Amino acid sequence: MPTTVFDFTLHDAAGQPLALSGHQGRVLLIVNTATACGFTPQLAGLEELQQRYGAQGLQVLGVPCNQFGAQAPGSNGEIAQFCELRYQTSFPSLAKVEVNGDGADPLYVWLKERAPGLLGRRIRWNFTKFLVGRDGTTVQRFAPMTKPDRLRAAIERALAA
């Protein structure tokens, strides 16, 4: 049974395993992204957070999810290219996952258990954000409509902890 976020492995846009243990000691902001969503412009704000706090230990991870209105169409590579070209993202856009249901990625099952939202352990839409502390266990959840710049105080507290 995983005890920290660093016990999980996702996959990058090319399908290669990405062990989150490689980010041990960093603060992670894990976001289920989409490229055809009304919240997609938040990618620019997420990149701003990465630029502002990356040197202090923040790592943003974009995790595409196509479960909400099929708003993450295309291949993993196409999604990553869209994010880089349209929003100049430097943080990784990983492989698509499911965040709800029987096919939910184990990382999202774990995150939802530690930080339930208004719908309990379900994610309601794209751009739900999970802030994970340097210890890999402290998790804070933010709603899709919460703009990235509204996360600064929480990120600063996590970086200082």
Phi, psi and omega in degrees: 000121181297142180248340177224165177299334183286355177274357185255157175232130171253192176230143178282179184297338178271000179089005180276143180300140177232097180287124180292347175299338176292349179251015182305135180088355178259160171270130181250138170243106185256123188230128173279110188260168175206152184261349183233043186242154175299338179269358182307324177301346175297342176304322179296317178292324176295321177294322177300318177298318179299316180293318184290320189245357183302317181293339179271353175122009177273139171230117174275137175234118175270123183239097182300144178219130183256015185281344186249098178065022181049045185267012173233062180286166177092174180281167177301319179295319178295321178295313179300317179295319177303312182298316181292316184282318185278325185239007178052039181288140174253342178283153184289140166257116189270190178284150179300145173223166168263143182249345179232161173085186183297333181266011182300136177300139181305326178300316181289328174299313181296313180299316182294328177294322183277335181218076178295154179252198181299331179262025182075235184264024176252152172262133188272331182195176176301153176070029165287135187242135176241122177260123183244128182291169181302334180283350178080000182243327183286121185232131174236137184250142178232140183291158179305323183282352177288116182288146183307323182294342177281355180267354187306311183299317179295320178296316180298320177297317180295321180292328182280340184288000000 
